[in-house]
Amino acid sequence: MTFKEQILQGLPTTLPPKKEYPIGFNRAPKRKDVLSKEEKQLAIRNALRYFPKQWQNDLATEFAEELKEYGRIYMYRFKPNYAIFARAISEYPAKSKQAAAIMLMIQNNLDPAVAQHPEELITYGGNGAVFQNWVQYLLTMQYLATMTNEQTLHMYSGHPMGLFPSSKEAPRVVVTNGMMIPNYSKPDDWEKYNALGVTQYGQMTAGSYMYIGPQGIVHGTTITVMNAFRKILSKEETLAGKVFLTSGLGGMSGAQPKAGNIAGCITVCAEVNPKAAKKRHEQGWVDVLFDDIDALTKRVRKAQQHNEVISIAYIGNVVEVWEHFYNENIFIHLGSDQTSLHIPWTGGYYPVGLSFEESNILIRKHPKLFKEKVQDSLKRHANAINKHTKKGTYFFDYGNAFLLEASRAGADVMAENNIDFKYPSYVQDILGPLCFDYGFGPFRWVCASGKPADLDKTDQIAAEVLDNLMNHAPEEIQLQMQDNITWIKNAKQNNMVVGSQARILYADAEGRSKIAIAFNNAISKGEIGSVVLGRDHHDVSGTDSPYRETSNIYDGSRFTADMAIHNVIGDSFRGATWVSIHNGGGVGWGEVINGGFGMFLDGTAEAEARIKNMLFYDVNNGISRRSWARNEGAIFAIKREMARTPNLRVTVPNLVDDALLKHLF
């Protein structure tokens, strides 16, 4: 059968032979055993409802084995035999070009060059899944291949509920992931219901098909690192020879060494999984590898002495590095952590003193002991950081729940008021006040033709648009504009494409809209093929996350999720091709609500109308909320937007003098 025929077939007509799990792939950790005997029977019953009765006897035994061995039912027998990667949009069977674009994005998320654990359909973050199992993938691709532009596919945590009649103006796909009832949204609940096959963790952009490989976070990391150094260095100092110490080389965290090189510093990134470290080295995202801490130390000293710009991966635990560098008197200018602490007990964070393999055994066989080891490690980790910060190191929480989980472990990370953390979130100190409040966030696009030449052309178009906008940009946003102009002009030479021909830059509502319209005009003229627009959920409006995206909201509303919900609903009727809403992402299930979108550009006037309507709302919804929280930059930005857009009217706060409140209570 051809690729198109296999897509159109969906579930095979005859039971395929059982597959052996491949050796050598970066496999997901085996999940802990959380189901009772009756719940395991229910999990098998749930899984078997996809299949005719004549298959169920064989599959029941097989799925029980998977559940026992891996803690989840992946239905690996049904993984297709064709290679999974983002093909040119013309290679997909489809009645709707919009649906074909979504198929392209799904396959990009599952491409082994992009995905962290592709065999288990996990794109990044340790558990950020596109689907729960391979049958969901097959059925979803079949639905997309047969749907029209007057149908909408509704996705329930990876399960394709079905195609429903809608309209050309409606989204083609609506995605939800992990949307638990609040009283059933605790760690053991998530594990149980995921194992039952009724929900999944979609991360930020995995379950919404908008992940574009580590490039997707390289730019944000570059902006963060550059501005963090700006906070601690004089204007005369450069970043060359300055040390940035962090950890994690898995999915998103793999972007850190590349970002450090672009920013211009020495990046030391520890990773306990040798396969993840070697993968990033082979992809050119990290310059050198060490598994000996003395050799690492020697190389860092040399880099400091010669003011080098270099990225170094250490195959080992970052706690060892913090402690060893302190004993060896190596000054760390900048410190952070990018391990997946949103899932600390299931492989998101590996404790010091145990090997990668030993930890994976404990996760499965002795989960309580593993949790104790993790919490002990977090306390030791925090103590080492505290020693360095007393010497002048600037440490920031990178929004991965490091400080949150460290505090829960009893580590010394709390401020004197015992409410706040002693170290800021990078959003509080950097991205919030400098970028999000002004509407700047991670705008991204994918060239659906798969042609590098199309990506080159879009880079050129985006650079020209930003250059023109820079000519009349107010002083408040000139730094952001210049950083992004520099970024996009150097994007190709930094070799960041993994998987689809994709790009990212930070832009505000005006910039995003004008870049998108310029793309649409180029498509109309035949200069480039069609384009898929999107963004990271880690943005101005898409995410309510009190310890990350909305950590610089101080009116008490950072623990609410109205903004993300309004974002998805508002985008859905303003022209998004697909929308998604997730419980969890980045900092963990139950800690955040994420909203996302995708938009297909085909060069038509209708596409231009959708651009103007939807992208405008997608950004300004968040600026409005941030303005109402009394964020100075957001007040400036929304007033500027209202002056530019006569039919926009937003409630702006009146400010209150502190003296008025002091003696009231």
Solvent accessible surface area in square Angstrom, and as a share of the most:
residue,aa,sasa,rsa
1,M,142,0.63
2,T,82,0.48
3,F,36,0.15
4,K,89,0.38
5,E,86,0.39
6,Q,44,0.20
7,I,3,0.02
8,L,79,0.39
9,Q,53,0.24
10,G,1,0.01
11,L,37,0.18
12,P,28,0.18
13,T,116,0.68
14,T,101,0.59
15,L,48,0.24
16,P,25,0.16
17,P,110,0.69
18,K,109,0.46
19,K,55,0.23
20,E,148,0.66
21,Y,45,0.17
22,P,39,0.25
23,I,177,0.90
24,G,55,0.53
25,F,75,0.31
26,N,26,0.13
27,R,63,0.23
28,A,11,0.09
29,P,18,0.11
30,K,82,0.35
31,R,9,0.03
32,K,35,0.15
33,D,89,0.46
34,V,42,0.24
35,L,15,0.07
36,S,52,0.34
37,K,145,0.62
38,E,118,0.53
39,E,42,0.19
40,K,68,0.29
41,Q,103,0.46
42,L,77,0.38
43,A,2,0.01
44,I,24,0.12
45,R,176,0.64
46,N,18,0.09
47,A,8,0.06
48,L,22,0.11
49,R,158,0.58
50,Y,40,0.15
51,F,11,0.04
52,P,50,0.31
53,K,169,0.71
54,Q,144,0.64
55,W,21,0.07
56,Q,45,0.20
57,N,123,0.63
58,D,78,0.41
59,L,0,0.00
60,A,29,0.23
61,T,86,0.50
62,E,10,0.05
63,F,0,0.00
64,A,46,0.36
65,E,84,0.38
66,E,9,0.04
67,L,14,0.07
68,K,160,0.68
69,E,77,0.35
70,Y,35,0.13
71,G,4,0.04
72,R,20,0.07
73,I,18,0.09
74,Y,11,0.04
75,M,2,0.01
76,Y,12,0.05
77,R,24,0.09
78,F,5,0.02
79,K,39,0.17
80,P,15,0.09
81,N,130,0.66
82,Y,28,0.11
83,A,65,0.51
84,I,12,0.06
85,F,83,0.35
86,A,20,0.16
87,R,21,0.08
88,A,25,0.19
89,I,16,0.08
90,S,77,0.50
91,E,81,0.36
92,Y,10,0.04
93,P,13,0.08
94,A,42,0.33
95,K,146,0.62
96,S,1,0.01
97,K,114,0.48
98,Q,27,0.12
99,A,0,0.00
100,A,2,0.01
101,A,0,0.00
102,I,0,0.00
103,M,0,0.00
104,L,3,0.02
105,M,0,0.00
106,I,0,0.00
107,Q,0,0.00
108,N,0,0.00
109,N,0,0.00
110,L,3,0.01
111,D,14,0.07
112,P,56,0.35
113,A,44,0.34
114,V,2,0.01
115,A,0,0.00
116,Q,32,0.14
117,H,8,0.04
118,P,7,0.05
119,E,1,0.00
120,E,4,0.02
121,L,0,0.00
122,I,9,0.05
123,T,0,0.00
124,Y,2,0.01
125,G,8,0.08
126,G,7,0.06
127,N,24,0.12
128,G,0,0.00
129,A,10,0.08
130,V,2,0.01
131,F,1,0.00
132,Q,18,0.08
133,N,9,0.05
134,W,2,0.01
135,V,0,0.00
136,Q,2,0.01
137,Y,0,0.00
138,L,15,0.08
139,L,36,0.18
140,T,1,0.00
141,M,2,0.01
142,Q,54,0.24
143,Y,68,0.26
144,L,1,0.00
145,A,3,0.02
146,T,51,0.30
147,M,0,0.00
148,T,55,0.32
149,N,51,0.26
150,E,93,0.42
151,Q,48,0.21
152,T,5,0.03
153,L,0,0.00
154,H,59,0.27
155,M,3,0.01
156,Y,121,0.46
157,S,8,0.05
158,G,3,0.03
159,H,53,0.24
160,P,4,0.02
161,M,87,0.39
162,G,8,0.07
163,L,44,0.22
164,F,97,0.40
165,P,122,0.77
166,S,48,0.31
167,S,46,0.30
168,K,128,0.54
169,E,130,0.58
170,A,25,0.19
171,P,13,0.08
172,R,0,0.00
173,V,1,0.01
174,V,40,0.23
175,V,2,0.01
176,T,43,0.25
177,N,1,0.00
178,G,0,0.00
179,M,84,0.37
180,M,39,0.18
181,I,117,0.59
182,P,109,0.69
183,N,116,0.59
184,Y,117,0.45
185,S,20,0.13
186,K,114,0.48
187,P,68,0.43
188,D,97,0.50
189,D,27,0.14
190,W,33,0.12
191,E,27,0.12
192,K,52,0.22
193,Y,52,0.20
194,N,30,0.15
195,A,5,0.04
196,L,12,0.06
197,G,32,0.31
198,V,73,0.42
199,T,5,0.03
200,Q,2,0.01
201,Y,4,0.02
202,G,1,0.01
203,Q,4,0.02
204,M,0,0.00
205,T,2,0.01
206,A,0,0.00
207,G,1,0.01
208,S,2,0.02
209,Y,3,0.01
210,M,3,0.01
211,Y,7,0.02
212,I,1,0.01
213,G,0,0.00
214,P,0,0.00
215,Q,1,0.01
216,G,5,0.05
217,I,17,0.09
218,V,0,0.00
219,H,1,0.00
220,G,6,0.06
221,T,1,0.00
222,T,4,0.02
223,I,6,0.03
224,T,0,0.00
225,V,0,0.00
226,M,38,0.17
227,N,8,0.04
228,A,0,0.00
229,F,0,0.00
230,R,103,0.38
231,K,106,0.45
232,I,66,0.34
233,L,26,0.13
234,S,56,0.36
235,K,202,0.85
236,E,150,0.67
237,E,80,0.36
238,T,91,0.53
239,L,30,0.15
240,A,24,0.19
241,G,7,0.07
242,K,34,0.15
243,V,0,0.00
244,F,0,0.00
245,L,0,0.00
246,T,0,0.00
247,S,3,0.02
248,G,6,0.06
249,L,1,0.01
250,G,13,0.12
251,G,4,0.04
252,M,28,0.12
253,S,10,0.07
254,G,0,0.00
255,A,0,0.00
256,Q,1,0.00
257,P,0,0.00
258,K,21,0.09
259,A,0,0.00
260,G,0,0.00
261,N,44,0.22
262,I,50,0.25
263,A,16,0.12
264,G,14,0.13
265,C,0,0.00
266,I,0,0.00
267,T,0,0.00
268,V,0,0.00
269,C,0,0.00
270,A,2,0.01
271,E,19,0.09
272,V,32,0.18
273,N,12,0.06
274,P,43,0.27
275,K,99,0.42
276,A,6,0.04
277,A,0,0.00
278,K,100,0.43
279,K,49,0.21
280,R,7,0.02
281,H,73,0.33
282,E,143,0.64
283,Q,54,0.24
284,G,45,0.43
285,W,3,0.01
286,V,2,0.01
287,D,59,0.31
288,V,46,0.26
289,L,48,0.24
290,F,46,0.19
291,D,107,0.56
292,D,70,0.36
293,I,35,0.18
294,D,90,0.47
295,A,36,0.28
296,L,0,0.00
297,T,7,0.04
298,K,155,0.66
299,R,48,0.18
300,V,0,0.00
301,R,82,0.30
302,K,104,0.44
303,A,0,0.00
304,Q,48,0.22
305,Q,136,0.61
306,H,121,0.54
307,N,95,0.49
308,E,43,0.19
309,V,73,0.42
310,I,13,0.07
311,S,0,0.00
312,I,0,0.00
313,A,0,0.00
314,Y,12,0.05
315,I,33,0.17
316,G,17,0.16
317,N,10,0.05
318,V,8,0.04
319,V,0,0.00
320,E,59,0.26
321,V,0,0.00
322,W,0,0.00
323,E,49,0.22
324,H,36,0.16
325,F,0,0.00
326,Y,77,0.29
327,N,118,0.60
328,E,65,0.29
329,N,110,0.56
330,I,2,0.01
331,F,70,0.29
332,I,0,0.00
333,H,28,0.12
334,L,0,0.00
335,G,0,0.00
336,S,0,0.00
337,D,1,0.01
338,Q,19,0.08
339,T,26,0.15
340,S,26,0.17
341,L,0,0.00
342,H,16,0.07
343,I,19,0.10
344,P,8,0.05
345,W,47,0.16
346,T,7,0.04
347,G,14,0.13
348,G,8,0.07
349,Y,5,0.02
350,Y,23,0.09
351,P,1,0.00
352,V,18,0.10
353,G,68,0.66
354,L,43,0.22
355,S,51,0.33
356,F,41,0.17
357,E,104,0.47
358,E,86,0.39
359,S,0,0.00
360,N,42,0.22
361,I,97,0.49
362,L,22,0.11
363,I,1,0.01
364,R,46,0.17
365,K,141,0.60
366,H,98,0.44
367,P,49,0.31
368,K,170,0.72
369,L,77,0.38
370,F,0,0.00
371,K,84,0.36
372,E,100,0.45
373,K,76,0.32
374,V,0,0.00
375,Q,43,0.19
376,D,81,0.42
377,S,3,0.02
378,L,0,0.00
379,K,73,0.31
380,R,106,0.39
381,H,0,0.00
382,A,2,0.02
383,N,76,0.39
384,A,5,0.04
385,I,1,0.01
386,N,13,0.07
387,K,104,0.44
388,H,1,0.01
389,T,30,0.17
390,K,179,0.76
391,K,82,0.35
392,G,48,0.46
393,T,9,0.05
394,Y,32,0.12
395,F,4,0.02
396,F,0,0.00
397,D,10,0.05
398,Y,5,0.02
399,G,1,0.01
400,N,4,0.02
401,A,4,0.03
402,F,1,0.01
403,L,2,0.01
404,L,14,0.07
405,E,14,0.06
406,A,0,0.00
407,S,30,0.20
408,R,130,0.48
409,A,13,0.10
410,G,58,0.56
411,A,9,0.07
412,D,80,0.41
413,V,1,0.01
414,M,53,0.24
415,A,32,0.25
416,E,187,0.84
417,N,82,0.42
418,N,111,0.57
419,I,135,0.69
420,D,65,0.33
421,F,44,0.19
422,K,80,0.34
423,Y,24,0.09
424,P,33,0.21
425,S,8,0.05
426,Y,6,0.02
427,V,0,0.00
428,Q,60,0.26
429,D,43,0.22
430,I,0,0.00
431,L,1,0.00
432,G,0,0.00
433,P,53,0.33
434,L,59,0.29
435,C,5,0.03
436,F,0,0.00
437,D,5,0.03
438,Y,37,0.14
439,G,0,0.00
440,F,2,0.01
441,G,0,0.00
442,P,3,0.02
443,F,1,0.00
444,R,3,0.01
445,W,0,0.00
446,V,0,0.00
447,C,3,0.02
448,A,0,0.00
449,S,20,0.13
450,G,35,0.34
451,K,119,0.51
452,P,84,0.53
453,A,70,0.54
454,D,12,0.06
455,L,6,0.03
456,D,52,0.27
457,K,59,0.25
458,T,0,0.00
459,D,14,0.07
460,Q,91,0.41
461,I,15,0.08
462,A,0,0.00
463,A,11,0.08
464,E,88,0.40
465,V,20,0.11
466,L,2,0.01
467,D,52,0.27
468,N,95,0.49
469,L,11,0.05
470,M,47,0.21
471,N,127,0.65
472,H,109,0.48
473,A,10,0.08
474,P,33,0.21
475,E,149,0.67
476,E,78,0.35
477,I,6,0.03
478,Q,75,0.33
479,L,81,0.41
480,Q,13,0.06
481,M,5,0.02
482,Q,81,0.36
483,D,16,0.08
484,N,3,0.01
485,I,7,0.04
486,T,66,0.38
487,W,11,0.04
488,I,4,0.02
489,K,116,0.49
490,N,53,0.27
491,A,0,0.00
492,K,129,0.55
493,Q,132,0.59
494,N,28,0.14
495,N,113,0.58
496,M,1,0.00
497,V,51,0.29
498,V,16,0.09
499,G,35,0.33
500,S,7,0.05
501,Q,31,0.14
502,A,1,0.01
503,R,3,0.01
504,I,0,0.00
505,L,0,0.00
506,Y,2,0.01
507,A,1,0.01
508,D,13,0.07
509,A,4,0.03
510,E,16,0.07
511,G,1,0.01
512,R,2,0.01
513,S,19,0.12
514,K,87,0.37
515,I,0,0.00
516,A,0,0.00
517,I,33,0.17
518,A,26,0.20
519,F,0,0.00
520,N,3,0.02
521,N,64,0.33
522,A,4,0.03
523,I,22,0.11
524,S,75,0.48
525,K,149,0.63
526,G,62,0.60
527,E,90,0.40
528,I,11,0.05
529,G,27,0.26
530,S,18,0.12
531,V,1,0.00
532,V,0,0.00
533,L,0,0.00
534,G,0,0.00
535,R,1,0.00
536,D,5,0.03
537,H,1,0.00
538,H,13,0.06
539,D,2,0.01
540,V,0,0.00
541,S,0,0.00
542,G,0,0.00
543,T,0,0.00
544,D,4,0.02
545,S,0,0.00
546,P,14,0.09
547,Y,59,0.23
548,R,11,0.04
549,E,1,0.00
550,T,0,0.00
551,S,2,0.01
552,N,7,0.03
553,I,0,0.00
554,Y,147,0.56
555,D,53,0.27
556,G,56,0.54
557,S,29,0.19
558,R,50,0.18
559,F,128,0.53
560,T,59,0.34
561,A,33,0.26
562,D,89,0.46
563,M,8,0.03
564,A,0,0.00
565,I,66,0.33
566,H,108,0.48
567,N,0,0.00
568,V,15,0.09
569,I,99,0.50
570,G,4,0.03
571,D,1,0.00
572,S,24,0.15
573,F,137,0.57
574,R,62,0.23
575,G,6,0.06
576,A,3,0.02
577,T,4,0.02
578,W,0,0.00
579,V,2,0.01
580,S,0,0.00
581,I,18,0.09
582,H,0,0.00
583,N,10,0.05
584,G,0,0.00
585,G,1,0.01
586,G,8,0.07
587,V,2,0.01
588,G,2,0.02
589,W,13,0.05
590,G,44,0.42
591,E,38,0.17
592,V,6,0.04
593,I,33,0.17
594,N,0,0.00
595,G,0,0.00
596,G,0,0.00
597,F,5,0.02
598,G,0,0.00
599,M,0,0.00
600,F,4,0.02
601,L,0,0.00
602,D,60,0.31
603,G,13,0.13
604,T,54,0.31
605,A,80,0.62
606,E,109,0.49
607,A,0,0.00
608,E,47,0.21
609,A,60,0.46
610,R,52,0.19
611,I,0,0.00
612,K,109,0.46
613,N,79,0.40
614,M,0,0.00
615,L,1,0.01
616,F,48,0.20
617,Y,40,0.15
618,D,2,0.01
619,V,1,0.01
620,N,5,0.03
621,N,23,0.12
622,G,0,0.00
623,I,6,0.03
624,S,23,0.15
625,R,39,0.14
626,R,0,0.00
627,S,0,0.00
628,W,133,0.47
629,A,5,0.04
630,R,122,0.45
631,N,14,0.07
632,E,148,0.66
633,G,8,0.08
634,A,0,0.00
635,I,23,0.12
636,F,61,0.25
637,A,11,0.09
638,I,0,0.00
639,K,109,0.46
640,R,65,0.24
641,E,13,0.06
642,M,46,0.21
643,A,90,0.70
644,R,101,0.37
645,T,27,0.16
646,P,124,0.78
647,N,136,0.70
648,L,32,0.16
649,R,224,0.82
650,V,32,0.18
651,T,98,0.57
652,V,41,0.24
653,P,16,0.10
654,N,137,0.70
655,L,126,0.63
656,V,81,0.47
657,D,108,0.56
658,D,106,0.55
659,A,76,0.59
660,L,118,0.59
661,L,96,0.48
662,K,141,0.60
663,H,170,0.76
664,L,104,0.52
665,F,234,0.97
